[in-house]
Amino acid sequence: MQPVVSIIIPVYNASKTIDKCLKSVLGQTLKDIEVIVINDCSTDDSLKKLKKYKNIVLLNNEKNLGPAGSRNRGLDVAKGKYIGFVDSDDYIDERMYEVMSSKMSDEVDLVACSRINVTKKGNVPVINKNTETDAKAFTKTSNYNCDKLFKREIIEKYHLRLPDKYSYAEDFAFGIRYKFYANKMCILQEPFYYYLADSEGSITNSYKRNLFNIIDVLEEMLEFFRSNNAFFEYESELVELSAGFYVRRIREFKNFDDKKLQREFVKRFLIYFKKNFKRYKHQINGFKTKYYRFYRSSYPMMLVYIELQQLRRKK
């Protein structure tokens, strides 16, 4: 019998968090699930812990494939009607997949829930209040895949996989293509997904290793839209998506000392904007802020901004 949902969990050195993660997944009120766990050559005792679970599909990578490659292995063997992704350092509400799968239909191809950021200072709900139902409204949901439910039929029909050459924003690359082929979506305000924002695998903690993946992924995104003759139709949203990655990263600059890396990031991103979009300054400078941040689209002014951020941090 085909499972309703296949849940794919890549694991690399997640010994501290994997039990809580799996407990939340295996404790779902929806019982007709398939849990696929991919051990990506962990060097801690993750594999030892995973072998204790008899009700999971355990795949053991012979070489390190990274998060994207491991998720792709899961997709290759998944049998469920729907596909969900969970990260090994996160956990989920027990009702998550029962509620989300109930919202799927012949017309609805994508369901997204809200999430809770789990930080050292406490839990912070991130509630998506959008009522948009068009899956091609690309900016109305998060760039994560773990807060979403996908149809395996669409994934297989269009041969969708995560680009395994990247270690950051690879989930966005998958999600944006899926949305392009999807019809309707349903956005839930219930925060079913618990994201450990302070974990070792979070964006800020992997900052230096993969920062420039973002620009490469965005370039490939634009090429995808051009190849489907859809660039000009969705140009405004594509600029906004790009501005989101840019602005969120520069907001995090205050947490890091590597000014050379920061300057290079700004330089490359501004080259990307100028190359691809004629009218980008307004969206960059006005992205999700009450006041117009004119310095964001100016390289010299961004150098000043970086210096000021460092000075404020030292105080």
N, C-alpha and C positions, 0 to 999 in steps of 0.2 A: 504493500500500500504506500502511495506517495505521501511523504510528510507535507504538512502545510507550509512549514518554514524550515529552511536550512540556515543555521547560524554559524558563521565562519569566524574563527578566533585564531589569529596568528600569535605565537608565543616565542619570545626571546628573552631569556633571563628574567622571568616574571615570577620567580618563586615567592616573593613577598605578597603578591596580589592575586595570583591565579586561583587560589581556593575561593576567595570571596567572589571573584568574577564568575567562576563556574557554578558556584552555589546559586547565584542570582539567575543564571541562565537555565540551569537544570530545574530550578524551582518555579518555572513559568506556569501560570494557570493554564496556558495552552500546552497540552501534553503531546500533541502530535508534531513534535519537532525533531530535527536532526542536528546534532551539535558536532561540528567538524573543527577539530583543534590541530593546528599545524605547528609542531615544534621546530623552530628554525635554528637548529644547532646550538641550543642553549648550553652555556658552560656552568650554570649553577645547577641546583637540583630540581629545576622545573620538570624535566622529563620524568624523574622519579615520582613526583607528585601526580603528574598526568596519568601515569600507568595505574594509579589506584582507582581511576574512574572507569567503570566498565560500560557505562551507557553513553560513551562518546565515540566518534570516529577519530582515531588518532593517526595523523600522518607525521612521519619523522623525516625531515629534509636531510639529504646526504651532504648538501653544501648549503651555506647561508644564502638564502634568496631575498632577504629583506621583507618588509611588510607587504609590498605589492606582489612580489613573486609568491609569497606564502598564501596570500588571499587568492591569487590565481589558481594555485593548486587546489584550494578549497572549492573554487568555482568549477573546476574540471570534474570533480567527483560529486558535487551537490545534486540531490534528487528532489529537493523541495519545490513546491509551486512558487514560493516566494523566497527571497534571499535577504538575510540580515547580517550585518557585520558588527562585531563587538571587539574592542581592544582589550588586551589581557590585563591592563592595569585599571580598567573601568568596571562598573557593574550596572545592572539595570533593574527597574521596577518589575515585580513579578507579573504584572498585568500587561507589560509592554507589547508582546507579540500577539496576545489574544485580541487586544483592542485594535492594534494596527492592522492585523490581517482581516479583521471584520470590516474595515473601511475600504478594502480593496474590492473592485468590481470589474466588469467588462470594460467600463469606461475609465475607471481610476487605475492608473498604472504606477503611481508613486504615493506613498504615505510618509509624512515627516512628522516627528514629534518635537516637543521642546526638550530642554535638558537642564541639568543642574551642574554647575561648575563646583567641584569639591576642592576647596583651598584650605590652607592651614588656618586661615582666619574664619572659616565657616563656609556653609553652602550658599551659593549664589544662583538663584533661578535665572535662566535665560529663556524667556517666554516669547515664542513667535506668535504674534497676534495678527499676522497677515491672513486675509480671507481669500486670497487669490487661488483659483482652481486650475489655471493653465500651467501645465508642467514647464512650458517654455518661458515662464516668467522667472528667469534664471536667478534673479537677485532676491527673490522672496523667501528662499530657504537658506540654511547654512551651507557652507562648503564641505561639511563633513558627510561621511556616508553612514556612520554608526547610529545616527538618529533617524534613519530612513529604512523603508522596506521596499524592495524592488521585485519586479516580476522576472523570474528566471527565463521565461519565454522570450522576453525582449532582449535580455542579456545574450542569449544564445542566437537569436535571429540576426542580431547585428554584430556578433562576435566581439562583444565588449569585454575588455580585460583592463587591469590597471597597468600603466607603464612601469615596468620593473627597473628601469634605469634611473628612476628618481626615488629618493627617500623622504621627500616632503612634497605635498600638494598632489601626489599621485592619486589620492582619493577624489580630489576635485576634478582631475582629468577624466576619471571614470564617470563621475556623477554628472558632469556637464554634457557628456555625450549621451548618457542615458536619458536625461531630461529632454534632449533634442528629439529623441525618437518617441518619447512618451506622449500620452494624450493629456489626461487630467491628473491632478494631484489633490491630495487632502492634507491639510496642515492642522495638527493637533496642538492645542495649548498645554496639554498635560505634559509635565517634564518627566518622561519615563527613563531618560538616559542620564547616568551619573558619570560625568567626565572628571577625572583626576587632573586638574590643571597644574598641580604642583609636582606631578610625577616626573621621573627621569625621562620619560618619552614625550613629554609635552613640548609644545612649540618653542617656548622660551628656553627650555633646557637642551634643545637640539639646534639652537640658533646658529652656531658657527658651522656646523657640519653640512648643512644643506640649504642655506639661505638662498643661494642663487638658483636652486631648482625652480623656485617660483616663477622667475622670468622665462625660463626655458619651457615650463609647462604652459604658461600663458601664450607664448609664441606658437606652440603647437595647437592650442585652442583656437587661435585666430586662423591658422591654416586650415583647421577642420571646418570652420564656418565658411571660409572662402571656397573650399573644395565642394561644399554643399550649396554654393550660391546663396548663402544666408548672412554674409557679413554685414551688408548695409542695412538689412532688415533689423538686425539685432545690435547694431553698432553702439547705440547708447547704453544698452545693458552690458555690453562687453567692456566698455570704458569703465563703467561703475564697478564691475567685478574686479577689474585690474586695479582700480583706485583703492578698493577695499584691501587687497593684499599689500599694496604699497603703504597706505596710511597706517594700517594696523602694525606693520613691522616697524615703521619709524616711531610709533608711539612707544615701542618697547626698547628703543635705543637707550633710554635712561637707565636701563638695567645692565648695560654692558659697557666695557671700557675700550673695546677695539674700534677706535675711530677710523682706522684705515679701511676696515671692513665696511663700516657704516658709510663712508664716503663713496666707496666703490659700488655699494648697493644703490645708493641714491643716483649716482651717475648712470649706471646701467639701466635703472628703471626709467629715468627721464629720457634716455635714448630710445627705449622701447616705446614710450608714449609718443614721442615726436615722430618716430618712424611709422607708427600704425594709425594714429588718430589726429585729425586736423584740429578738432575742438576738444581738447582734453583738460585744459587748465581749469576750467570752471568746475568740472567734476572732481578733480583732485583737491582743489583749494576749498571746495565747499562740502567735501564728503563728511556726512554725519557730524556736523558741528554747527553751533549757533552762529559763529562768526566766520567770515571768509578768511581762510589761512593762505594768504597770497604767497608766502615763502615756500610752500610745498612744491611748486612748479619751477622754482628758481634754484639752480645748483649753488651759486654763491650764497644765497640766503639760507639754504639748507646746511651749508658748512657752519654758518653762524649758529643756527639752531642746534646742531650737534654739540658745539662748544658750550653753549648755554646749558644744555641738558647735563653735560658732564660737570659743570660748575655747580649746578643745583644739587646734583647727586653727592658731591663732596661736602656740602654744607651740613 
